[in-house]
Amino acid sequence: MVDLPKNKSKLDDCQEEIIQMLKDGKSQYAIAKELGVVQSTVTHWMARHGIDKQGNQKKCATCQYRETSPGKGGCDYIGKTGHRRGCSVENCDKYLEDKNEKAAAPGL
């Protein structure tokens, strides 16, 4: 068994391939089977990297307003600024790249 760094999975080495499979319409189950992992591994990997079911990456994974506590990963704009974001997640206009957290979304 290979020892991977914390927060790194074998799927991290296949990021572009996984995104392409999603864009080609493959299910998470089919991707997991092809890569030799269980579906929940693919699901959690996608969530950690802010990738939706169509293979699109959300900017949230690199935004300075994201929740950084383990297991969270959502927007914490209100917690960090003290006021509401005022826009939906899909049409967020508050994105600011987090220059201090390069490991948040490898490859972006």
C-alpha angles and dihedrals in degrees: 000000000000118000107228125197115260111282092016123111133182086256091067088073090055099047098125092044092051092048090051092049089052091049088050088057100254116154124239087248092055091047092049092050092049092049095043098244135109121267094248089060090058091045093051092044091053091049093048091052096041094243119152128210092271093055096255118141117225117219090230091089091067100032119118089224096060121116106255100189113117112270094015116083098157129117118292098179092131092050094049099040103027095235140076122275093231095210138076123260090245093053100031115162097180098078115139119172114244103231092183097058109058093156093061094090115007114214097026 
